[in-house]
Amino acid sequence: MIGDRGEVNEKQQTGELSRREWLTKIGLLLNGLAVTVLAMPIIGYLVSPLIGADKGQYKRWITLGDLSEFPENQTRLATLITSLAGYAGCRVRTSRSSR
C-alpha cells in the first residue's frame, strides 16, 4: 500500500493522468457536448419571441391553386413551395362546412 501511494504521488507530480481520470474527463466532455446539442432547440424556442424570429410566417395562408382544382369530397395531392423544405406535397380534402 505504501508503494501504491508513492506511485500516485509521483504521477501527480509529473502531471500524468490515470486511466480512470482520463476516462472521467472524456466522459464529462461528451456529456457536456450532448447537453449543449440537446439544449440548443429549447433555448431557441424560448428566445425566439424576444428576437422576433417568427415574422408571421406561420400565420399566413398558402395558395395551393384555384378552388375548382379541388372537387368537393375528393382528396387531391397538392405541391407547395416552403422556405424550409423547398417543394413539399400535401393532401387536400375539401368538404362543405355545416354553418
N, C-alpha and C positions, 0 to 999 in steps of 0.2 A: 504494500500500500504506500509506503513512503516513497518507493521508486516511482510509482504512478503519479503521485503528486509532484514529484520533481520534474517529470516529463511534461506535465501540464504547465507548470511554471515556465519551463524552457520554451514551450510553444507560445505561451502568452507573451513572453519577452521578445521572441523573434517575429511575432505578428502572424504566425501560421494559424489557419483555421482548421478545426477538426472537421471530420466529415459531417457530424451532426450539426455543427454551427453553420457549415456551408449550405447544407440542405435546408436548414431553417431559414436562412436568408433568401435562398432561391424560392422557397415556398411563400414567404411573405411578399416577395416581389411579384410572383404570379397572382397571388390573391389580390394584391393592390391593383394590378393591371385588370383583372376580371371585374373588380368593383368599379373601377373607372369606366370600363366599357359598358357595364350594365347601368350605371348611373347617368350616363350622357342623355339618353332619351327622356328620362324622368326630369332631369334639370332643364332640358329644352322645353318640355311640356309646361313646367312651372314658370319659366322665364318668358316664353313666347308672348303672353298677353302684355307683358311690360314693354317689350321692344316692338310690338305691333307686327309680328311676323305673319299673322293670318291674312291681313289685307283683304278680307272679304271673299277669298277665293272659294270657300265652301258655301257661301250664301247666294250665289248667283245660279240662274238656270242655265242648263246646257242645251243647245239646239241640236236635236237629232234628225230633224227633217220635217217635212210637211205632215200634217195630221192625216192626210189621205194615204200616206205610205204605211200607216199603221191601222189596219182594219180592226173594228171592234171585236173583242173576244178572241183575238188571234195573237199568238206570240211571234215576234219578229226579232231578228238579230240586227242590232244597230252598231255601227262603228263610230267611236268618238275619239277625239284627239285630246289628250290630257298633257299638262305640263310635266308631270312626273313620269308617266309610263309611255308617252308617245301615243301610239294607236292602241285602243282597248275596245274589246267587244262587250256588249251588254244586251241582256234580253229585255224587251219592252213588251208589256201587255196592257192594252187599253180596255177599259170597261166603262159602262155607263154608270155614273155615280147616282146613288139614290138621294137626291137633295130634297 
